[in-house]
Amino acid sequence: MKNITLALLTIFCLFSCKQKQKKKNTFSLDYIKNGNELSLIFENNTSQNIIFPVPNTLHFGDTKTKKFTSIREGEGFPPITVYAVVEPNKSYKLYQKKLDSIRDNYFLKKGMSDVIKEIKPEDGNTILYLKAHKIMIVKFDLTIKQGIHQEYSSKFKQNYYPYDKVLKGNYPEGEYLRRFSKLNFGKAKFMAQPVIEDSLFLNISQNDANK
């Protein structure tokens, strides 16, 4: 019995050590909600300064339908639309200009100059700079709109932008993000920010709609 207990304690200690080591070498993401303001908390647990993108708009999908609710699908609009737009002037200006330039040149070479004209502030990505072992809080203004046909309460889950998937896949934005990620950032390193945990759920009802 003593041997079994000792073995279990040894396994637990090894697991704890690995978790602590992992914590030291990770880039983590959490969130807090305060009224109609949503904040993402980025923590750089690495020993390097990092450059990373965040989506300008967070989309929230109804867990019942498993679809985005902040974009139009088919005819009509969803009963409740939920999205959050990043606060302005948070970007790291030097590299934000570089990303925007790479993006615009990409569409110009593709003969898609009209796309550039249609880009809105809530589209695309914001480039952030976070020093080693520091924390950054990025605020988003939460918008909840009620449709005209149906009233109901539901749970909404964030559909956080899958940068790892986009960078590896065949997406238009993936190409210019890949080009951006290969730039020389000096002492900083480019990182695709972590996927947020599945804990970012919002309980929404028609009573929460923005007036």
Long-range contacts (C-beta under 8 A, 24 or more apart in sequence): 26-194, 27-52, 27-191, 27-193, 27-194, 28-194, 29-193, 29-194, 29-195, 29-196, 29-197, 30-196, 30-197, 31-196, 31-199, 31-200, 33-142, 33-202, 35-142, 36-141, 36-142, 36-143, 36-144, 36-210, 37-139, 37-140, 37-141, 37-142, 38-84, 38-139, 38-140, 38-141, 38-142, 39-137, 39-138, 39-139, 39-140, 40-137, 40-138, 40-140, 40-196, 41-135, 41-136, 41-137, 42-128, 42-130, 42-135, 42-136, 42-137, 42-138, 42-193, 43-134, 43-135, 44-130, 44-131, 44-132, 44-133, 44-134, 44-135, 44-136, 45-133, 46-132, 46-133, 47-132, 47-133, 48-132, 48-187, 48-188, 48-189, 49-129, 49-130, 49-131, 49-132, 49-187, 49-188, 49-189, 50-129, 50-130, 50-132, 50-188, 50-189, 50-190, 50-191, 51-92, 51-95, 51-127, 51-128, 51-129, 51-185, 51-188, 51-189, 51-190, 51-191, 52-127, 52-128, 52-130, 52-190, 52-191, 52-192, 52-193, 53-99, 53-125, 53-126, 53-127, 53-128, 53-163, 53-177, 53-192, 53-193, 54-86, 54-125, 54-126, 54-128, 54-138, 54-161, 54-193, 55-86, 55-125, 55-126, 55-160, 55-161, 56-85, 56-86, 56-121, 56-122, 56-123, 56-124, 56-125, 56-126, 57-83, 57-84, 57-85, 57-86, 57-122, 57-123, 58-83, 58-84, 58-140, 58-158, 58-159, 58-160, 59-83, 59-158, 59-159, 60-84, 60-156, 60-157, 60-158, 60-159, 60-202, 60-204, 61-156, 61-157, 61-159, 62-154, 62-155, 62-156, 63-154, 63-155, 63-156, 63-157, 63-201, 64-154, 64-155, 68-159, 69-156, 76-147, 76-149, 77-147, 78-147, 79-146, 79-147, 79-149, 79-150, 79-151, 79-152, 80-144, 80-145, 80-146, 80-147, 80-152, 80-154, 80-156, 80-204, 80-205, 80-206, 80-209, 81-143, 81-144, 81-145, 81-146, 81-147, 82-142, 82-143, 82-144, 82-145, 82-156, 82-202, 82-204, 83-142, 83-143, 84-140, 84-141, 84-142, 84-143, 85-121, 85-122, 85-140, 85-141, 85-143, 86-122, 86-126, 86-138, 86-139, 86-140, 87-138, 87-139, 87-140, 87-141, 88-121, 90-126, 90-128, 90-138, 91-126, 91-127, 91-128, 92-127, 92-128, 92-129, 95-127, 95-129, 95-180, 95-183, 95-185, 96-126, 96-127, 98-180, 98-183, 99-125, 99-127, 99-176, 99-177, 99-180, 100-124, 102-176, 102-179, 102-180, 103-173, 103-176, 106-172, 106-175, 106-176, 106-179, 124-173, 125-161, 125-173, 125-177, 129-188, 143-210, 144-204, 144-208, 144-209, 144-210, 145-209, 145-210, 146-206, 146-209, 151-206, 152-205, 152-206, 153-203, 153-204, 153-205, 153-206, 154-203, 154-204, 154-205, 155-201, 155-202, 155-203, 155-204, 156-201, 156-202, 156-203, 156-204, 157-198, 157-200, 157-201, 157-202, 158-196, 158-200, 158-201, 158-202, 160-195, 160-196, 160-200, 162-195, 163-192, 163-193, 164-192, 164-195, 167-192
